[in-house]
Amino acid sequence: MFRRIPDNNSLFWINYKTGQPVLHMRLEQSTKLAFSLFDISGKDLGRFAKSVFQSGENEFIPNVSGLSKGVYVIRIVSEAGVQAIKFVLD
């Protein structure tokens, strides 16, 4: 599933081929992003990373060790806006 950050043509999607969620990003320009993790009830589980990602294809592998099975949300914050992407651990 593709998601767009408002006012930007950057794309974000989750890939499960590796057995764990991998956040893939296609960025049109170098972008500072911050990632936070929430459970499905909205409980803030902390910030994963805050970094500048280069234009083009990028990926981010969140550390999900220690999390139980369930639905989670990665919140991505950039200067252009905020995007949330759900993923499932099973």
Buried (B, 14 or more C-beta within 10 A) or exposed (E): EEBEBEEBEBBBEBEEEEEBBBBBBBBEEEBEBBBBBBBEEEEEBEEBEEEEBEEEEBEBEBEBEEEEEEEBBBBBBBEBEEBEBEBEEE
